[in-house]
Amino acid sequence: MTTGFRFDWHGLTLEARCSGALWWPAGRWLIVADLHLGKSERMARRGGALLPPYDGVETLRRLAEEIGALAPACVVSLGDGFDDDAAAAALDDDVAGQLARLSQGWDWLWVAGNHDPSVRPGVLPGRQAVEVRLGAVTLRHIATAGQGPDISGHFHPVVPLAGARRRAALVGADHLILPAFGSYTGGLAADDPALSGLVGPGFAVACLHRALPLPLGVQRSRAVRTGR
């Protein structure tokens, strides 16, 4: 039994996974946003809080589970794969080794984010890009009003559910915003004006033991049709 939620959006059949990832079955693309690898190292380097340095291992463990379950042809990171450019070259040996093992057998595409705009070539497995097209949809790090349809990250959306803040994908007429996949990431409420004004009516898909769709706004956009 699948724990994801499938829907049609701008000519693509997509599945929002309970992990926070997005799956495009037709092309076998696994899409994640905001891994923020190296966050604990970056915070210590800049004099911030000293966090247990296990965020990268846990983030990649969860990503490995998705790769193992889906066997994707391509893994796409929608920006902020690293907490800053320096973090990519200063990964803990365990994290660097885990990332190298995960990169074997799949194509990897790293979209630049505001935290990691210019990671040096050769540091990462796979290819790097500012944006990439998927049919009529653009994959980028940050959505901007009037520039959709696009799939992006950056905002780390969350929704209140069962007394807790749950990571959630937000799906509107022209913007699909993924939750942060990284273990040490905060979140922005879906009803914050920065998100509600951008996404508009549509639905959220909360990350629980299964992907749970919830309405956003007053009506569902005509551009979105849920399916199996």
Secondary structure, DSSP 4 states (H G I P E B T S, - for coil): ---SEEEEETTEEEEE-TTS-EEETTTTEEEE----BTHHHHHHHTT-----TTHHHHHHHHHHHHHHHH--SEEEEES-SBSSHHHHHS--HHHHHHHHHHTTTSEEEEE--SSSTTPPTTSSSSEEES-EEETTEEE-SS--TTS-SEEE-SS-EEEEETTEEEEEEEE-SSEEEPPP-STT---EETTSHHHHHHH-SEEEEEESSSEEEEEESSS--TTEEE--
